[in-house]
Amino acid sequence: MTRVKAVLDRDRRLSVRLVAEEVGLPKTDVHRIITEDLHMRKIANTWFLNHDNAPSHTSFAVREFLALQNITTLPHPS
Protein backbone atom coordinates (compact mmCIF):
# COMPACT_ATOMS: atom_id res chain seq x y z
CA MET A 1 0.00 0.00 0.00
CA THR A 2 2.82 2.45 0.80
CA ARG A 3 4.44 1.91 -2.60
CA VAL A 4 1.14 2.62 -4.39
CA LYS A 5 0.60 5.76 -2.29
CA ALA A 6 4.15 6.95 -3.02
CA VAL A 7 3.62 6.56 -6.77
CA LEU A 8 0.31 8.46 -6.62
CA ASP A 9 1.87 11.18 -4.46
CA ARG A 10 4.39 11.80 -7.25
CA ASP A 11 1.75 11.91 -10.01
CA ARG A 12 -1.98 11.59 -9.37
CA ARG A 13 -2.70 11.48 -13.11
CA LEU A 14 -1.35 7.95 -13.55
CA SER A 15 -3.69 5.18 -14.56
CA VAL A 16 -4.14 2.03 -12.51
CA ARG A 17 -2.24 0.12 -15.19
CA LEU A 18 0.78 2.42 -14.99
CA VAL A 19 0.81 2.33 -11.19
CA ALA A 20 0.55 -1.46 -11.28
CA GLU A 21 3.48 -1.71 -13.69
CA GLU A 22 5.61 0.58 -11.54
CA VAL A 23 4.99 -1.25 -8.25
CA GLY A 24 4.90 -4.75 -9.78
CA LEU A 25 1.41 -5.72 -8.61
CA PRO A 26 -1.66 -6.90 -10.55
CA LYS A 27 -4.04 -4.15 -11.69
CA THR A 28 -6.87 -5.60 -9.61
CA ASP A 29 -4.78 -5.37 -6.43
CA VAL A 30 -3.71 -1.81 -7.19
CA HIS A 31 -7.29 -0.76 -7.93
CA ARG A 32 -8.46 -2.27 -4.61
CA ILE A 33 -5.65 -0.53 -2.70
CA ILE A 34 -6.49 2.82 -4.28
CA THR A 35 -10.25 2.64 -3.85
CA GLU A 36 -10.67 0.66 -0.62
CA ASP A 37 -7.49 1.23 1.39
CA LEU A 38 -6.60 4.77 0.28
CA HIS A 39 -10.27 5.81 -0.26
CA MET A 40 -9.51 7.53 -3.57
CA ARG A 41 -11.55 7.93 -6.76
CA LYS A 42 -10.41 8.99 -10.20
CA ILE A 43 -12.22 11.96 -11.70
CA ALA A 44 -11.13 13.83 -14.81
CA ASN A 45 -7.82 11.94 -14.96
CA THR A 46 -6.78 12.79 -11.37
CA TRP A 47 -7.08 10.78 -8.14
CA PHE A 48 -9.04 12.48 -5.33
CA LEU A 49 -9.46 11.58 -1.67
CA ASN A 50 -13.08 10.61 -0.99
CA HIS A 51 -13.89 11.89 2.50
CA ASP A 52 -16.20 9.83 4.70
CA ASN A 53 -16.68 12.73 7.16
CA ALA A 54 -15.59 10.68 10.17
CA PRO A 55 -14.70 13.02 13.06
CA SER A 56 -11.08 11.87 13.01
CA HIS A 57 -10.87 12.78 9.31
CA THR A 58 -12.46 16.22 9.63
CA SER A 59 -10.41 17.54 12.53
CA PHE A 60 -8.58 20.82 12.06
CA ALA A 61 -5.18 19.10 12.01
CA VAL A 62 -6.25 16.76 9.20
CA ARG A 63 -7.88 19.53 7.17
CA GLU A 64 -4.79 21.70 7.60
CA PHE A 65 -2.49 18.84 6.51
CA LEU A 66 -4.61 18.12 3.42
CA ALA A 67 -4.61 21.80 2.48
CA LEU A 68 -0.84 22.13 2.91
CA GLN A 69 -0.26 19.04 0.78
CA ASN A 70 -2.68 20.31 -1.92
CA ILE A 71 -4.77 17.16 -1.60
CA THR A 72 -8.19 17.63 -3.11
CA THR A 73 -11.01 16.01 -1.16
CA LEU A 74 -14.50 15.11 -2.22
CA PRO A 75 -17.38 15.18 0.25
CA HIS A 76 -18.91 11.84 1.16
CA PRO A 77 -22.24 11.39 -0.63
CA SER A 78 -25.25 11.41 1.65
C-alpha positions in Angstrom: 0.0 0.0 0.0 2.8 2.5 0.8 4.4 1.9 -2.6 1.1 2.6 -4.4 0.6 5.8 -2.3 4.1 6.9 -3.0 3.6 6.6 -6.8 0.3 8.5 -6.6 1.9 11.2 -4.5 4.4 11.8 -7.2 1.8 11.9 -10.0 -2.0 11.6 -9.4 -2.7 11.5 -13.1 -1.3 7.9 -13.6 -3.7 5.2 -14.6 -4.1 2.0 -12.5 -2.2 0.1 -15.2 0.8 2.4 -15.0 0.8 2.3 -11.2 0.6 -1.5 -11.3 3.5 -1.7 -13.7 5.6 0.6 -11.5 5.0 -1.3 -8.3 4.9 -4.8 -9.8 1.4 -5.7 -8.6 -1.7 -6.9 -10.6 -4.0 -4.1 -11.7 -6.9 -5.6 -9.6 -4.8 -5.4 -6.4 -3.7 -1.8 -7.2 -7.3 -0.8 -7.9 -8.5 -2.3 -4.6 -5.6 -0.5 -2.7 -6.5 2.8 -4.3 -10.2 2.6 -3.8 -10.7 0.7 -0.6 -7.5 1.2 1.4 -6.6 4.8 0.3 -10.3 5.8 -0.3 -9.5 7.5 -3.6 -11.6 7.9 -6.8 -10.4 9.0 -10.2 -12.2 12.0 -11.7 -11.1 13.8 -14.8 -7.8 11.9 -15.0 -6.8 12.8 -11.4 -7.1 10.8 -8.1 -9.0 12.5 -5.3 -9.5 11.6 -1.7 -13.1 10.6 -1.0 -13.9 11.9 2.5 -16.2 9.8 4.7 -16.7 12.7 7.2 -15.6 10.7 10.2 -14.7 13.0 13.1 -11.1 11.9 13.0 -10.9 12.8 9.3 -12.5 16.2 9.6 -10.4 17.5 12.5 -8.6 20.8 12.1 -5.2 19.1 12.0 -6.2 16.8 9.2 -7.9 19.5 7.2 -4.8 21.7 7.6 -2.5 18.8 6.5 -4.6 18.1 3.4 -4.6 21.8 2.5 -0.8 22.1 2.9 -0.3 19.0 0.8 -2.7 20.3 -1.9 -4.8 17.2 -1.6 -8.2 17.6 -3.1 -11.0 16.0 -1.2 -14.5 15.1 -2.2 -17.4 15.2 0.2 -18.9 11.8 1.2 -22.2 11.4 -0.6 -25.3 11.4 1.6 
